[in-house]
Amino acid sequence: MLFGKRVVVTSSTRGIGRGVAEAFLRAGAKVFIGSRDPTAVKDAITSLRKIAPSVWGSQLDLTSPDSVEFFIEQVTSKLGYVDILILNSGNPSNEPANFSETTMDDWTSSVNLFLLSPIRLIRGFVGGMKERHWGRIIFLSSYTVKEPKDFFSLADVSRAPLIQLTKILSRELGEFGITVNTILMGTFLTPGAKKSIELLARRRGKAFEEVWNEEVLKPIPIKRIGDPVRDLGSLLIFLCQDEGSYITGGYILSDGGVTQAV
Ligand SMILES: NC(=O)c1ccc[n+]([C@@H]2O[C@H](COP(=O)([O-])OP(=O)(O)OC[C@H]3O[C@@H](n4cnc5c(N)ncnc54)[C@H](OP(=O)(O)O)[C@@H]3O)[C@@H](O)[C@H]2O)c1
């Protein structure tokens, strides 16, 4: 499938990123992971090595330019080069928050997290992809950039421009055998998704189950939420195989049908 391909998955010690790292490992790739908590990185590597030994990682804080530079150095010294860059993120610390509840520090941090750090990582690895005439760059984003939620103001505004960047990069990089795509994700079962709804329920003075039902389950036509390994991992692996090489410059919804806009 993807034997020997060198894959970086950011924000990958739990939740969506962890599931995606697992899917790539199962497909035979070499995988490098990262997140803020070094102990979580170590624990995730230990648990992923039960699937396959070809996984490494290092500390990474996407809100910090210095940390991203350190991460690029760590990846380069371990893998040498990168074939596949899966750009996942965490969540802003002050979320959920309507615009009036945010500070300028929140915005700086959020733009680093969702927009500038992915750009830094692409700049770090795209030269090698061009040299080898093969590459995949995939942004993991949210359907809420198309249908913004007031309480996700930081995330939705900060990562919306990745759709423009996807198109621009696909034009510039296509001749080098590099495809660029964005996945607009619906709800996936992760600690982060549960925490967001818990915080929202607290704000609204409602029970978790009630808000989970009204915000998450009820609006999804297929009446289930996504599994990061099965529903998302398999899509990403398809895009990274040669069979996926005609798909570039756009976004794909992986959302159980929740997005209303055509
Ligand atoms: N789950 C969903 O339903 C859903 C739907 C649409 C979009 N998304 C988006 O997908 C992303 C992942 O969500 P999730 O639900 O998987 O979250 P999660 O369960 O909270 O996992 C987040 C992961 O990112 C890491 N992380 C957090 N902040 C980071 C930072 N500043 N730098 C580097 N790594 C960081 C965390 O580890 P540390 O805490 O150790 O850093 C953890 O490994 C988020 O951007 C979220 O908005 C999620």
The ligand as a Gaussian input file, in Angstrom:
#p B3LYP/6-31G(d) Opt

LIG

0 1
 N      -13.111000      15.659000      16.696000
 C      -13.907000      16.273000      15.839000
 O      -15.101000      15.965000      15.753000
 C      -13.376000      17.340000      14.906000
 C      -14.171000      17.771000      13.846000
 C      -13.684000      18.741000      12.975000
 C      -12.417000      19.251000      13.180000
 N      -11.679000      18.812000      14.219000
 C      -10.339000      19.376000      14.397000
 O       -9.370000      18.339000      14.393000
 C       -8.283000      18.695000      15.243000
 C       -8.054000      17.548000      16.224000
 O       -9.206000      17.393000      17.014000
 P       -9.372000      16.185000      18.042000
 O      -10.827000      16.093000      18.299000
 O       -8.625000      15.002000      17.594000
 O       -8.659000      16.819000      19.351000
 P       -8.040000      16.090000      20.636000
 O       -8.713000      14.798000      20.890000
 O       -8.049000      17.110000      21.710000
 O       -6.516000      15.804000      20.206000
 C       -5.705000      16.912000      19.890000
 C       -4.279000      16.457000      19.633000
 O       -3.541000      17.606000      19.228000
 C       -2.464000      17.854000      20.144000
 N       -2.319000      19.314000      20.277000
 C       -3.147000      20.173000      20.897000
 N       -2.675000      21.423000      20.814000
 C       -1.514000      21.349000      20.109000
 C       -0.549000      22.298000      19.712000
 N       -0.660000      23.591000      20.039000
 N        0.524000      21.892000      18.999000
 C        0.664000      20.572000      18.672000
 N       -0.211000      19.617000      19.028000
 C       -1.289000      20.008000      19.754000
 C       -2.888000      17.145000      21.430000
 O       -1.777000      16.781000      22.256000
 P       -1.170000      17.818000      23.371000
 O       -2.302000      18.245000      24.220000
 O       -0.108000      16.999000      24.057000
 O       -0.568000      18.930000      22.580000
 C       -3.574000      15.911000      20.861000
 O       -2.627000      14.953000      20.476000
 C       -8.680000      20.017000      15.910000
 O       -8.088000      21.087000      15.213000
 C      -10.185000      20.059000      15.726000
 O      -10.692000      21.388000      15.679000
 C      -12.117000      17.871000      15.088000

